[in-house]
């Protein structure tokens, strides 16, 4: 399982060196093929290709006329591109998603169960301040035993 946060850097060529703990798990469990995308342009999501294929399989069952399905595909395809981990454990973030998510310099790589989410460090700190964890959040999660 992918969990926690690992600081990283985006190099001058727009590549993220996937932190070693995340890289080892992804390669062992899923291989080197990835799908790199975003839903909002604020952050980057890196899915092992088999995980992304499962999402697409589920989406195939959603009626094509449903606006939410179209909006989802619009975003993930606009920002998305297939990629691979190279021999040094790097993945190229293509310019459209890199520019939208301000993927330069210091970033935070979060493990979110079966995919990674990458945030510009300063942007994520701002998000934490803008969206605090509230008592209502705690109540909602308590309904699920958390």
VENJO-V217958 format. One record per residue. N is the residue number from 1. RES is the residue in three letters. PHI is phi in whole degrees, -180 to 180 (999 if undefined). Layout:
n=N res=RES phi=PHI
n=N res=RES phi=PHI
//
This chain:
n=1 res=UNK phi=999
n=2 res=UNK phi=-93
n=3 res=UNK phi=-152
n=4 res=UNK phi=89
n=5 res=UNK phi=-129
n=6 res=UNK phi=-135
n=7 res=UNK phi=-64
n=8 res=UNK phi=-151
n=9 res=UNK phi=-133
n=10 res=UNK phi=-98
n=11 res=UNK phi=-81
n=12 res=UNK phi=-63
n=13 res=UNK phi=-94
n=14 res=UNK phi=82
n=15 res=UNK phi=-103
n=16 res=UNK phi=-101
n=17 res=UNK phi=-85
n=18 res=UNK phi=-65
n=19 res=UNK phi=-52
n=20 res=UNK phi=-56
n=21 res=UNK phi=-64
n=22 res=UNK phi=-67
n=23 res=UNK phi=-60
n=24 res=UNK phi=-59
n=25 res=UNK phi=-65
n=26 res=UNK phi=-61
n=27 res=UNK phi=-62
n=28 res=UNK phi=-69
n=29 res=UNK phi=-86
n=30 res=UNK phi=-129
n=31 res=UNK phi=95
n=32 res=UNK phi=-102
n=33 res=UNK phi=-80
n=34 res=UNK phi=-134
n=35 res=UNK phi=-125
n=36 res=UNK phi=-108
n=37 res=UNK phi=-157
n=38 res=UNK phi=-153
n=39 res=UNK phi=-97
n=40 res=UNK phi=-123
n=41 res=UNK phi=87
n=42 res=UNK phi=-80
n=43 res=UNK phi=-142
n=44 res=UNK phi=-118
n=45 res=UNK phi=-109
n=46 res=UNK phi=-119
n=47 res=UNK phi=-104
n=48 res=UNK phi=-58
n=49 res=UNK phi=-58
n=50 res=UNK phi=-67
n=51 res=UNK phi=-68
n=52 res=UNK phi=-63
n=53 res=UNK phi=-60
n=54 res=UNK phi=-67
n=55 res=UNK phi=-62
n=56 res=UNK phi=-64
n=57 res=UNK phi=-62
n=58 res=UNK phi=-67
n=59 res=UNK phi=-67
n=60 res=UNK phi=-63
n=61 res=UNK phi=-83
n=62 res=UNK phi=-85
n=63 res=UNK phi=-55
n=64 res=UNK phi=-66
n=65 res=UNK phi=-81
n=66 res=UNK phi=-71
n=67 res=UNK phi=-59
n=68 res=UNK phi=-63
n=69 res=UNK phi=-63
n=70 res=UNK phi=-62
n=71 res=UNK phi=-64
n=72 res=UNK phi=-61
n=73 res=UNK phi=-62
n=74 res=UNK phi=-54
n=75 res=UNK phi=-74
n=76 res=UNK phi=-68
n=77 res=UNK phi=-78
n=78 res=UNK phi=-61
n=79 res=UNK phi=-90
n=80 res=UNK phi=-90
n=81 res=UNK phi=-163
n=82 res=UNK phi=-68
n=83 res=UNK phi=-151
n=84 res=UNK phi=-138
n=85 res=UNK phi=-73
n=86 res=UNK phi=-84
n=87 res=UNK phi=-62
n=88 res=UNK phi=-92
n=89 res=UNK phi=80
n=90 res=UNK phi=-101
n=91 res=UNK phi=-131
n=92 res=UNK phi=-81
n=93 res=UNK phi=-98
n=94 res=UNK phi=-65
n=95 res=UNK phi=-55
n=96 res=UNK phi=-62
n=97 res=UNK phi=-74
n=98 res=UNK phi=-63
n=99 res=UNK phi=-69
n=100 res=UNK phi=-61
n=101 res=UNK phi=-92
n=102 res=UNK phi=54
n=103 res=UNK phi=-84
n=104 res=UNK phi=-137
n=105 res=UNK phi=63
n=106 res=UNK phi=-74
n=107 res=UNK phi=-134
n=108 res=UNK phi=-114
n=109 res=UNK phi=-110
n=110 res=UNK phi=-107
n=111 res=UNK phi=-87
n=112 res=UNK phi=-123
n=113 res=UNK phi=69
n=114 res=UNK phi=-129
n=115 res=UNK phi=-150
n=116 res=UNK phi=-110
n=117 res=UNK phi=-123
n=118 res=UNK phi=-116
n=119 res=UNK phi=-125
n=120 res=UNK phi=-59
n=121 res=UNK phi=-56
n=122 res=UNK phi=-63
n=123 res=UNK phi=-64
n=124 res=UNK phi=-70
n=125 res=UNK phi=-61
n=126 res=UNK phi=-62
n=127 res=UNK phi=-60
n=128 res=UNK phi=-60
n=129 res=UNK phi=-72
n=130 res=UNK phi=-74
n=131 res=UNK phi=-125
n=132 res=UNK phi=-68
n=133 res=UNK phi=-77
n=134 res=UNK phi=-104
n=135 res=UNK phi=-61
n=136 res=UNK phi=-65
n=137 res=UNK phi=-59
n=138 res=UNK phi=-62
n=139 res=UNK phi=-64
n=140 res=UNK phi=-60
n=141 res=UNK phi=-66
n=142 res=UNK phi=-61
n=143 res=UNK phi=-65
n=144 res=UNK phi=-104
n=145 res=UNK phi=80
n=146 res=UNK phi=-109
//
